Every structure is written in structure tokens, then in C-alpha cells.
Amino acid sequence: MLPFQIIFNPTSAAELGKMPRELQLEILGQFRGLPREAMTSDMERFGKLERDGKTLYRFRLGDYRVYFERHDLGLVVHRIMNKNTLKDFLYRSNLPTPEDSMLQENPKFWETIQGATRS
């Protein structure tokens, strides 16, 4: 197997850094089995969001949602968000569609992701 990396962009690294150390370790520990799963072609376990040729996947970790994409070297983590923040976001959007479908159609979600990339 080729070397595998989990790359945190500046925004996701900052989000992780703001969490208590125990929570950081718990979240990082959840990535242990992720490389094999995420690098296969079967990504049904993960939520999937697509826009303008870009594909993001959503991985649930307890109260948090990790948004990432595949990369030649491994995974790039774009955001780590508390589910309550997303729930509030979805509630305010007031759209009666499944979470992933609603998110991929909402420009504000993609602005959040693109803001992380530019940081």
C-alpha cells in the first residue's frame, strides 16, 4: 500500500486545535480505519456532496461531521463541524430535503468550504 496522509487544511486544523485535547485524540483515533475505506471505490458509508466537479464526503464522528475529499496522497480534511451547528444551519435553511442533497445545493455551504481552502 502506498503511503497515506490525512491532510488538514488551515481551517480544519484550527477547528481541531480549538477542541479539548481528549476530543482531539478521540477524533484523530476515529481516522485509524478510514484510509482503507476512503481510498476504495466504495464510498457508500459516507455522505456525498457534489458541485462544479468537486466531490466532498461527510464522515460522522459522534457529535461532529468531518468534510473531506480524496487526494492522490490520501484525504484532505476541509471542515470539522459540530452537528448542532449543522442542525441549526439546516433548520434555518428550512428545506425539506435530505441533508446531503440540501447541502450540495446550498451556495452558503460551498462558500464555507471554499473559505477554508483560501485560508
trRosetta pair geometry for C-beta under 8 A, 3 or more apart (Angstrom, degrees):
i j d omega theta_ij theta_ji phi_ij phi_ji
1 4 7.1 -24 149 -30 112 112
3 73 7.4 -20 101 -157 90 80
4 35 4.5 68 154 -145 158 138
4 39 7.1 -97 -117 -44 126 147
4 73 7.4 136 -144 160 37 57
4 74 4.5 109 -172 -99 68 110
5 73 4.8 -8 36 144 114 106
5 74 4.0 -164 60 12 53 143
5 75 7.6 -149 100 38 56 58
6 31 5.6 -4 -73 -174 166 146
6 34 7.5 60 -89 85 128 130
6 35 7.5 -107 -57 -74 97 96
6 74 5.7 -103 -68 138 40 136
6 75 5.2 -4 -122 62 70 101
6 77 6.5 34 175 -24 91 112
7 71 6.7 -21 27 39 129 156
7 73 6.9 62 -31 90 125 121
7 74 6.5 136 -11 72 89 109
7 75 6.8 -172 28 93 73 49
7 76 4.8 -26 75 -108 107 66
7 77 6.8 -175 87 16 49 75
8 12 4.5 -132 -160 94 87 107
8 13 4.1 119 125 -66 124 83
8 16 6.5 -59 -143 9 153 140
8 77 4.8 -22 -108 60 64 115
9 12 5.3 82 49 18 73 101
9 13 6.9 -140 90 -7 31 94
9 76 6.4 49 -43 180 98 98
9 77 6.7 -148 8 83 76 60
9 78 5.9 17 20 -118 131 48
9 116 5.5 99 95 154 136 97
9 117 6.4 -63 -154 -102 160 46
9 119 7.0 106 147 63 105 102
10 13 5.7 -59 -142 39 28 112
10 14 6.2 28 159 -20 65 107
10 116 7.4 -177 67 -170 73 68
10 119 4.4 -133 78 114 124 107
11 14 5.8 -56 -149 35 29 110
11 15 6.4 29 152 -19 64 105
11 78 7.1 11 71 178 119 55
11 79 6.4 -29 118 -94 118 70
11 115 7.1 95 -81 111 152 79
11 116 3.4 -98 33 -134 152 91
11 119 5.0 113 -51 37 92 149
12 15 5.5 -49 -145 36 36 114
12 16 6.3 36 154 -17 66 104
12 66 7.9 68 -145 -146 127 85
12 77 4.4 -173 149 119 167 99
12 78 5.9 144 -47 130 124 12
12 79 5.6 -135 -86 -94 92 19
12 80 5.3 99 -149 -11 85 92
12 116 6.6 58 -32 -167 79 134
13 16 5.8 -55 -148 39 30 110
13 17 6.1 33 152 -23 64 110
14 17 5.4 -54 -143 37 31 115
14 18 6.6 34 157 -25 63 103
15 18 6.1 -55 -154 28 29 111
15 19 7.4 34 149 -27 59 101
15 79 6.7 70 -5 -158 163 58
15 80 4.5 171 111 56 131 96
15 81 7.5 -56 -160 -72 152 49
16 19 5.9 -53 -163 19 39 115
16 24 5.7 93 176 -124 88 95
16 27 6.7 -143 -128 86 102 147
16 28 8.0 81 -159 -57 134 95
16 80 5.7 73 -64 30 79 155
17 24 7.6 45 -97 -101 29 134
19 23 4.4 -105 163 90 118 123
19 24 5.1 152 86 -59 110 80
19 27 7.3 58 87 -1 164 139
20 23 4.8 85 63 10 82 106
20 24 7.1 -146 96 -10 40 87
21 24 5.4 -52 -148 33 34 116
21 25 6.4 32 156 -17 67 104
22 25 5.9 -56 -151 37 31 110
22 26 6.4 33 150 -20 64 107
23 26 5.4 -52 -146 36 34 115
23 27 6.3 33 156 -17 67 105
24 27 6.0 -58 -150 38 28 108
24 28 6.2 22 156 -13 65 110
25 28 5.8 -55 -141 42 30 109
25 29 6.0 37 155 -26 64 108
26 29 5.6 -54 -148 33 27 115
26 30 6.8 32 152 -25 60 101
26 61 7.8 141 128 169 91 115
26 62 7.5 3 139 0 128 146
27 30 5.8 -51 -158 25 34 114
27 31 7.5 38 146 -24 60 98
27 61 5.5 80 -125 145 78 155
27 64 6.5 -14 -107 60 119 154
27 66 7.6 138 -165 -67 109 127
27 80 7.0 43 -165 -149 152 142
28 31 5.7 -47 -165 19 42 116
29 32 6.0 -10 -177 -27 50 112
30 34 7.2 58 133 -39 67 118
30 59 8.0 153 134 145 121 122
30 61 4.9 140 88 -124 172 116
31 34 4.7 -58 -154 20 55 132
31 35 7.7 59 166 -33 81 80
33 36 6.4 -53 -174 38 65 105
33 37 6.3 54 138 -13 84 115
34 37 5.7 -72 -149 47 37 108
34 38 5.3 22 167 -16 79 118
34 59 6.9 14 -122 -133 127 159
34 75 7.1 -38 135 -11 121 156
35 38 6.1 -64 -134 42 22 102
35 39 6.0 5 173 -8 63 117
35 74 6.5 -48 -121 -143 100 100
35 75 7.4 -132 -102 -12 66 113
36 39 6.5 -68 -140 42 20 100
36 40 6.8 26 159 -29 59 106
37 40 6.3 -61 -160 21 28 109
37 42 7.8 -77 -162 86 67 88
37 43 8.0 107 154 -111 81 59
37 45 6.5 -40 -179 44 130 145
38 43 7.1 49 -134 -110 52 98
38 46 7.5 54 -106 -34 83 148
38 57 7.2 179 -132 69 102 160
38 68 7.5 -23 -142 102 146 133
38 70 6.6 179 159 -92 97 91
38 75 5.7 1 130 -72 157 125
39 70 7.1 129 -105 -133 58 113
39 74 7.5 -61 -72 -133 117 51
40 43 7.6 174 83 -57 76 66
42 45 7.7 62 135 -6 88 92
43 46 5.1 -47 176 41 87 110
43 48 6.6 95 117 -77 120 117
43 57 6.1 -100 -176 -109 128 137
46 57 4.1 20 143 -174 142 112
46 58 6.0 155 -178 61 85 48
46 59 5.6 -38 -120 -78 105 70
47 57 6.6 139 74 -167 55 56
47 58 3.4 -10 58 49 114 113
47 59 7.9 -143 27 -51 84 31
47 60 7.9 81 -9 -37 110 93
47 99 7.0 -51 -134 96 147 109
47 100 4.5 -164 -170 -82 107 124
48 55 6.6 -20 -163 -165 94 100
48 56 7.5 150 -156 83 46 50
48 57 5.8 -21 -99 -107 63 69
48 58 7.5 -128 -50 14 24 84
48 100 6.2 56 59 -170 47 144
49 55 7.2 149 80 -156 50 51
49 56 4.6 -14 63 63 102 97
49 57 7.6 -174 22 -82 76 23
49 58 6.9 68 -13 -30 107 105
49 67 7.7 -21 31 -140 133 111
49 100 5.6 -141 -73 -162 80 85
49 103 5.5 -61 -109 101 134 109
49 104 4.0 -173 -153 -79 83 99
49 109 7.7 -103 -168 131 154 139
50 53 7.9 5 -171 -109 93 5
50 54 7.0 164 -151 82 55 49
50 55 5.1 -15 -100 -102 84 74
50 56 7.7 -173 -76 24 39 66
50 104 5.7 29 46 -151 48 139
51 54 5.8 -18 69 57 67 93
51 104 5.6 -175 -49 -168 100 82
51 110 5.6 -77 79 -93 160 139
54 69 7.1 -57 -176 -106 87 148
55 69 6.3 127 88 -130 64 100
55 70 7.6 3 85 21 109 96
56 67 5.2 7 176 -174 127 97
56 68 6.9 140 -158 71 77 23
56 69 5.4 -67 -105 -70 58 91
56 78 6.7 -55 -127 21 124 142
56 113 6.7 -98 -69 -126 155 152
57 67 7.3 159 78 -151 40 51
57 68 5.6 -29 62 68 90 76
57 69 6.8 140 10 -96 83 42
57 70 7.7 59 -4 -33 124 81
58 65 5.5 -15 -164 -172 104 107
58 66 7.1 143 -157 72 50 48
58 67 5.7 -20 -98 -97 71 70
58 100 6.8 -145 15 -97 135 101
59 65 7.3 143 70 -162 44 55
59 66 4.4 -23 62 62 99 103
59 67 8.0 -173 20 -74 74 24
59 68 6.6 2 1 17 116 114
60 64 7.6 149 -159 86 50 50
60 65 6.0 -27 -102 -105 61 70
60 66 7.9 -163 -75 19 14 79
60 83 7.8 36 -137 -80 95 123
61 64 4.7 -19 72 70 95 98
61 65 7.5 172 27 -88 76 21
61 66 5.9 45 -3 -17 118 111
63 82 5.9 -8 142 -150 98 78
63 83 5.2 -123 -172 16 55 107
63 84 7.2 -8 -173 -15 104 91
64 80 5.7 4 -178 -178 128 86
64 81 6.6 150 -155 78 74 35
64 82 5.9 -51 -100 -102 71 42
64 83 6.5 -128 -87 -30 17 81
65 79 7.9 13 100 107 85 97
65 80 7.5 167 81 -154 45 43
65 81 5.2 -19 59 63 93 89
65 82 7.9 38 16 131 80 4
65 83 5.8 106 -26 -85 99 74
65 86 5.9 25 17 -26 143 153
66 77 6.0 -48 -172 -139 105 108
66 79 7.4 176 -150 91 42 54
66 80 5.3 -8 -104 -106 76 76
67 77 7.4 110 78 -162 50 61
67 78 4.9 -52 101 62 99 104
67 79 4.5 20 40 50 114 92
67 80 7.9 -149 21 -70 72 36
67 81 7.3 27 -10 4 107 107
67 113 6.7 -98 126 -104 146 109
68 75 4.8 15 172 180 135 112
68 76 6.2 160 -158 80 79 45
68 77 4.8 -39 -95 -100 102 55
68 78 6.3 175 -97 6 39 80
69 75 7.1 155 77 -155 34 68
69 76 5.3 -12 57 56 84 98
69 78 6.9 50 -5 -29 94 115
70 75 6.4 -49 -109 -103 41 66
71 74 5.9 1 65 62 97 44
71 75 6.3 147 19 -115 95 13
71 76 4.9 81 -34 -25 133 100
77 80 6.8 15 169 -50 122 93
78 113 5.2 17 159 -145 145 87
78 116 5.1 114 -175 94 80 145
78 117 6.9 -26 -131 -59 105 82
79 112 6.8 25 -77 139 153 106
79 113 6.5 -96 -20 -101 122 69
79 116 5.8 -132 -66 -58 87 162
81 85 5.3 -112 179 72 101 127
81 86 5.6 101 121 -47 128 102
82 85 4.6 94 68 -1 87 104
82 86 7.4 -165 95 -1 48 83
83 86 5.5 -56 -152 41 42 110
83 87 6.0 47 149 -25 72 103
84 87 5.3 -46 -141 35 35 115
84 88 6.3 40 155 -20 64 101
85 88 5.8 -52 -151 35 30 111
85 89 6.4 32 148 -20 62 107
86 89 5.3 -53 -147 37 35 116
86 90 6.1 34 154 -18 68 104
86 99 7.7 46 157 -154 121 122
87 90 5.7 -53 -145 39 31 109
87 91 6.1 33 154 -21 65 107
88 91 5.6 -54 -145 36 30 113
88 92 6.3 28 156 -17 64 107
89 92 6.0 -57 -148 37 27 108
89 93 6.4 27 153 -20 62 108
89 108 8.0 -160 -161 107 113 125
89 109 7.8 105 160 -84 141 90
90 93 5.6 -55 -148 35 32 113
90 95 7.5 -94 -162 45 72 86
90 99 6.4 -46 -103 -119 145 85
90 102 6.6 83 -130 102 94 148
90 103 8.0 -51 -89 -65 97 88
91 94 6.9 25 171 -68 38 63
93 102 6.5 125 116 171 147 125
93 106 6.3 -49 -126 -106 144 143
95 102 4.7 152 89 -129 131 121
95 106 7.8 -152 3 -69 153 115
97 101 4.7 -97 150 91 120 118
97 102 4.5 153 76 -63 103 92
97 105 7.8 28 74 27 155 137
98 101 4.7 78 64 15 88 109
98 102 6.7 -166 85 -10 39 92
99 102 6.0 -64 -147 38 23 108
99 103 6.2 19 161 -17 64 111
100 103 5.8 -56 -143 38 30 110
100 104 6.2 23 163 -16 66 108
101 104 6.3 -60 -146 37 26 104
101 105 6.6 13 159 -8 61 113
102 105 6.2 -72 -154 43 28 104
102 106 6.2 25 155 -28 67 115
103 106 5.7 -62 -143 30 31 112
103 109 4.7 126 -165 -111 79 172
104 109 7.5 -77 -78 81 22 144
106 109 4.5 80 85 -1 103 107
106 110 7.4 170 95 -4 59 84
107 110 5.7 -61 -152 42 42 108
107 111 6.1 49 149 -26 73 102
108 111 5.4 -47 -145 32 35 116
108 112 6.6 42 152 -23 62 99
109 112 5.7 -54 -159 30 33 114
109 113 6.7 28 147 -14 65 104
110 113 5.4 -49 -147 38 40 111
110 114 6.0 38 153 -17 70 106
111 114 5.7 -54 -139 42 30 108
111 115 6.1 39 155 -27 64 105
112 115 5.8 -51 -148 30 26 115
112 116 6.9 28 151 -19 58 102
113 116 5.8 -56 -160 31 34 112
113 117 6.8 32 147 -20 66 104
114 117 5.4 -51 -150 32 40 114
114 118 6.5 35 154 -17 69 105
115 118 6.0 -57 -147 38 32 108
115 119 6.7 45 153 -38 63 100
116 119 5.8 -44 -153 13 34 118
